[in-house]
Every structure is written in structure tokens, then in C-alpha cells.
């Protein structure tokens, strides 16, 4: 049973990200356009009796801040030493674990992820799990694209997705996507 939920802010390129962790590890990365209040019901579900508390030391101990700073500086940091607390269904966790296997600088399609987890017909469900990824960037949902090599969606906005792909030197992905992600 989870008992604590710590959070802290991280400034990356002049934008404020929020990082959350339980005593087990990093459980959520919140994009700059989102806030803690956007995830209040999620927090109540995972730790009903705990109020999230700002705790820079607890977040620092996970290494996630340093990892993100290195990533945005163009480095390829390993994720193996970051403790994670993936909170989701068994299917979602399968998808998220597969996201973590997509190498830096490469993309996969939703269909390829579905096939990799042994569920080739579950392409839409993979898309939904990808969209629910609680630890974006570290578990690189931005590397997942449409079968037509187009951007589809991204909770962080398609502008951010394009930036992350460009940072990794990924080319040949066309603009596209749903209008609700055009920010």
C-alpha cells in the first residue's frame, strides 16, 4: 500500500514541470501546461488518505530531475536506475514497459507496440494506454507514431512531441494529428 505522495517542480528551458513520486518511485511527470489540480482525482485514487506534499529531497532521491535535465541537454541517459511506480492496469503496464524498450532516436507504430506485447489486434487499446502514460519522456510515448508515419496525438501537445523527436534526431515523421493536440 502506498503511503506518501511527494512532488516538486523542475524548470526545463523556462517551463515548469511537476514530478511526483511515491515511496516506491516516480509515478507521474506532469507537463508544463498541466498542474497538480488536473490530477487530483488520480491522486485520490492511488493514495486516498495522503495529501501530496512538496518534497524536493524525495524527488531528488529518484534521480528523475537529473535524468530530465540530461535528456533535454541532448544526452541519452539510461533509465535503468530510476525507480518507477507504474500505476495502471496490467495491460497499460505492458504497453508502458514496451515504450521503455523503444531506443533513443527510433520510432515505433502503435501496431508494432501491439505486436510486441502479443496483442496485434489491440492497436486502439495501445493508443489509449500510450495516451495514459503517466511518465512521458522517460517512457517515450513521443516515439510512437501512426502507421502512416504521421504524428497522431500527444498529451504534451504536438509541438512538444515534434520538439522531442527533433531533439533525438528522428526524421521522416510528418505533421498531422488531432486538433485537440495542436498546442
N, C-alpha and C positions, 0 to 999 in steps of 0.2 A: 504494500500500500504506500502510495506517495504521501509525503508529509509536508514538504516545503515546495514553494514555487518562487524562485528568485528571478529578478530581471535587472537589466541595466541597459544603458544607452551606449551606442557606438557611433561615432561620427566617421563617415566614409565619404570623402570628396564633398564635404559640406552638407551632407544629408544625414539625418539621424535615423539609424536603425535601432530596433529593440531586440534584445536577446533574452530568451527565457530558458531556465533550467530547473529541473527537479534535482533531488539528491542523487538520482541515477545518471543524469547527464543532460545535455542540450535537448530541449523538447520543442522549441519554436524559434524561428527567425522571422521577425516582423518587418516588412518593407517600410521604407520612409513615408509612403502615403497612407499607411495604416497606423493604428495606435492600440494601446492596451484595451481600450474600451471596445474595440472591434472584436476582441477575443474573450470578452467577459464570460459569455455563456460556455465557451470551450473550457476556460479555466475552472468554472464552477463544476463542470462535469468531471474533470480529471482529479481535482482536489477540492471537494465540496466544502471542507471546513477550513481551508487555508486562504488567507488573503495574500496575494502576491506582494512581495517586498523587494524594494530596490536593494541589491546586494552586489556591489562591484566585485568583491573578493570571490564570491561564489561563481560568478560568471567568468572571471579571470581564470579561476582554477580549471575550468573546462578547456581552455585554450582556443575557444571559438573566436574571440576578438582578434587574437594574433593571426589565426588562420584567415579570417576575412580580410584583414589588412594586407597580408601577404598576397592573397588571391587578387585583390584589386590593384596591387602593385605589379601585377603581371607574372607573379611566381606560380608554381604548380605545387602547392603544399599538399602533403599526404593527409588523408582524413582518418587514417587508422588510429591515431592517438587521441581523437576527440570522442569522449564518451557521449553516447546518444541515448535518449529515452524516446523511442518512436511510439507514439500513442495513436493507434488506429486499429482497424480490423486486420485480420490475418492477411486478407487479400491486399489491402493497402500496404502493409508492411512488406509483402513480397515485391510489390511494384517499387516501393521506395528503396529497398535493398538492391534491386536491379538498377535503379537510377545511379546508385553509388558505384556501380561497376562500369558505367559509361566513361571511357577515358577522356581526359582533358583534351580539347581540340577536336573531338569527334561528336557526331550526332547519331541518333537512332530515331526510328519512327515509332509511333505508338504500336503499330503492328509488330515491329521487331521486339519491343518490350513484352508484348503479349505472348509472342512465341517463346521468348527466353524464359518466361515463368511457367511455360507449359500450358498456357491458356490462349491459343492462337485466335479463337473466336471472340475474345473479350477485349477487343480494341477500344470500344467506347468506355468500358469499365476501367481500363488502363488510363484512358484520358481523364476520367473523373478522379481516379486515385492520384494521378500526376498533378492535377489541379489542387488537390487537397494536401499536397506535400507540405508538412509543417516546417521543414528545414531546407528551404530553397537555397540555391547557390552551392551549399555544401553537398546536398544530394541534388545533383544538377538537372532539375526538371527543365531548365532552359535549353538543354541539349536535345530535347525531344521535339521533333518536328513532324509535320504532316507527310504522308506518303508521296505527296506531290512536291516535296522539298520546300514547302512554304511554312512560314510562321503560322501558328493557329491561334493560340491564346497563351496568356501568362498572367498570373495574379499580380505580378510586379509591373505589368504593363509591357506592351510590345516594344516600346522604346528601350526599356531596361533589358528585355530579352535580346534585342539587337546589340546593345552595348556589351552584354556578357559574351555573346557569340563572337563579336569583333575582338574583344579582349583576348579570347582564346585562339584567334586567327582562323575561325571557322568561316569558310566562304561557300558560295553556291546555294545559300538559303535565300529564297525570295520573300519579299514582303507579302503580307496577307494577314489573315486573322480576322477575328470578330471585332466589330466596332466597340464593344464594351471594354476591350483591352487596349484601345488606342489612347494611351497616355504615357 
